[in-house]
């Protein structure tokens, strides 16, 4: 397990999950010094890093000066160490807004190498109709691998489940059971089920309207490709008449041995005789996932609404990320036993995303969060006016770790809010250690 020998003192623990399960770590301290200790103890041990570093300007939750050179140098120092923490197949995801993506790309190329850029994810959030040129609302997640070549050598492929596949398979199984083994009747029942539903499913799934003699849901596809791009033309015999069927236009999709194997496996749909061109059967249970699209539309207000359910009646952190968005990409990019690090942890969204995934698929992912206890800029003014200074209990109580990150995670793991009230929301059986860097 990551950090079996602990370099930081533990201040509190929550044990709600399997005692043998991984323990999530939340480390309060300066992220640069903490990263330096982590890489000293266990380099090349993190599978995925997600960070949402502070942007320039003071429009974010915490106050940072609008100094591009300082911003770049601070981030560079941390990215250099982050690269050393990644495994050979590790990935880093860096969230950034429209104003900083150019600088970030130059900086990240210098640290990770432009050959290791994997993709840039584009999140279209809420649109502001009052803006001059476009509605804005675009955020980016720039993704690099520690070694893209190593990922290719290991045949790493990102996939995600096709939404709704389970519902179609369930409908097909029901139709097959009701038909008592009749492929034609099961197909009729499945097509009836599809009536008025196709618009609810992603493109292509609506074509899976047939059930074969083994009760498998399928769609048909051509056995031909344009002339010169396939395996030429040859005779394929109809299984009943033993005469050559009418081939599709162009070439057959594969050589004779491939199509003969398709016939033996029941993957070709023949007509009543050789005068009908056959089709390839594509089974839904072999098409359960798909390549993720790098752009998506989703209101960012959901992250705020979710945090408000944990802290009702309060706004403790502005513009938190949506844990569902992070959970989606974590599932795609890393395995069910991954170690996931966030060294700009803020409100703790990354840990909740990891817990969500573990609850969904039984995974043993572990989160490592690093956050300071900085007080929001606006709150600092109020506290100073009241005579409080950094280090005072009153001041520190309003820091991001003690007022947001820690109580959030305590709430979603124990089911009890900071004030003792019951939290009505997903509660996760997980183990968490809270640590403090010296």
Rosetta blueprint (number, residue, H / E / L):
1 X L
2 X L
3 X L
4 X L
5 X L
6 X L
7 X L
8 X L
9 X E
10 X E
11 X E
12 X E
13 X E
14 X E
15 X E
16 X L
17 X L
18 X L
19 X L
20 X L
21 X L
22 X L
23 X E
24 X E
25 X E
26 X E
27 X E
28 X E
29 X L
30 X L
31 X H
32 X H
33 X H
34 X H
35 X H
36 X H
37 X H
38 X H
39 X H
40 X H
41 X H
42 X L
43 X L
44 X L
45 X L
46 X E
47 X E
48 X E
49 X E
50 X E
51 X E
52 X L
53 X L
54 X L
55 X L
56 X L
57 X L
58 X L
59 X L
60 X L
61 X L
62 X L
63 X L
64 X L
65 X L
66 X L
67 X L
68 X H
69 X H
70 X H
71 X H
72 X H
73 X H
74 X H
75 X H
76 X H
77 X H
78 X H
79 X H
80 X H
81 X H
82 X H
83 X H
84 X H
85 X H
86 X E
87 X E
88 X E
89 X E
90 X E
91 X E
92 X E
93 X E
94 X E
95 X E
96 X E
97 X E
98 X L
99 X L
100 X L
101 X H
102 X H
103 X H
104 X H
105 X H
106 X H
107 X H
108 X H
109 X H
110 X H
111 X H
112 X H
113 X L
114 X H
115 X H
116 X H
117 X E
118 X E
119 X E
120 X E
121 X E
122 X E
123 X E
124 X E
125 X L
126 X L
127 X L
128 X L
129 X L
130 X L
131 X L
132 X L
133 X L
134 X L
135 X L
136 X L
137 X L
138 X E
139 X E
140 X E
141 X E
142 X E
143 X E
144 X E
145 X E
146 X L
147 X L
148 X H
149 X H
150 X H
151 X H
152 X H
153 X H
154 X L
155 X L
156 X L
157 X L
158 X L
159 X L
160 X E
161 X E
162 X L
163 X L
164 X L
165 X H
166 X H
167 X H
168 X H
169 X H
170 X H
171 X H
172 X H
173 X H
174 X H
175 X H
176 X H
177 X H
178 X H
179 X H
180 X L
181 X L
182 X L
183 X H
184 X H
185 X H
186 X H
187 X H
188 X H
189 X H
190 X H
191 X H
192 X H
193 X H
194 X H
195 X L
196 X L
197 X L
198 X H
199 X H
200 X H
201 X L
202 X L
203 X L
204 X L
205 X H
206 X H
207 X H
208 X L
209 X L
210 X E
211 X E
212 X L
213 X L
214 X L
215 X L
216 X L
217 X E
218 X E
219 X E
220 X E
221 X E
222 X L
223 X L
224 X E
225 X E
226 X L
227 X L
228 X L
229 X L
230 X L
231 X L
232 X L
233 X L
234 X L
235 X L
236 X L
237 X E
238 X L
239 X L
240 X L
241 X L
242 X L
243 X L
244 X E
245 X L
246 X L
247 X L
248 X L
249 X L
250 X L
251 X E
252 X E
253 X L
254 X L
255 X L
256 X H
257 X H
258 X H
259 X H
260 X H
261 X H
262 X H
263 X H
264 X H
265 X L
266 X L
267 X L
268 X E
269 X E
270 X L
271 X L
272 X L
273 X L
274 X L
275 X L
276 X L
277 X L
278 X L
279 X E
280 X E
281 X E
282 X E
283 X E
284 X H
285 X H
286 X H
287 X L
288 X L
289 X E
290 X E
291 X L
292 X L
293 X L
294 X L
295 X E
296 X E
297 X E
298 X L
299 X L
300 X L
301 X H
302 X H
303 X H
304 X H
305 X H
306 X H
307 X H
308 X H
309 X H
310 X H
311 X L
312 X L
313 X L
314 X L
315 X L
316 X L
317 X L
318 X L
319 X L
320 X L
321 X L
322 X L
323 X H
324 X H
325 X H
326 X H
327 X H
328 X H
329 X H
330 X H
331 X H
332 X H
333 X H
334 X L
335 X L
336 X L
337 X L
338 X L
339 X E
340 X E
341 X E
342 X E
343 X L
344 X L
345 X L
346 X L
347 X L
348 X L
349 X H
350 X H
351 X H
352 X H
353 X H
354 X H
355 X H
356 X H
357 X H
358 X H
359 X H
360 X H
361 X H
362 X L
363 X L
364 X L
365 X L
366 X E
367 X E
368 X E
369 X E
370 X E
371 X E
372 X L
373 X L
374 X L
375 X E
376 X L
377 X H
378 X H
379 X H
380 X H
381 X H
382 X H
383 X H
384 X H
385 X H
386 X L
387 X L
388 X L
389 X L
390 X L
391 X L
392 X L
393 X H
394 X H
395 X H
396 X H
397 X L
398 X L
399 X E
400 X H
401 X H
402 X H
403 X H
404 X H
405 X H
406 X H
407 X H
408 X H
409 X H
410 X H
411 X H
412 X H
413 X H
414 X H
415 X L
416 X E
417 X L
418 X L
419 X L
420 X L
421 X L
422 X E
423 X L
424 X L
425 X L
426 X L
427 X L
428 X L
429 X L
430 X L
431 X E
432 X E
433 X E
434 X E
435 X E
436 X E
437 X L
438 X L
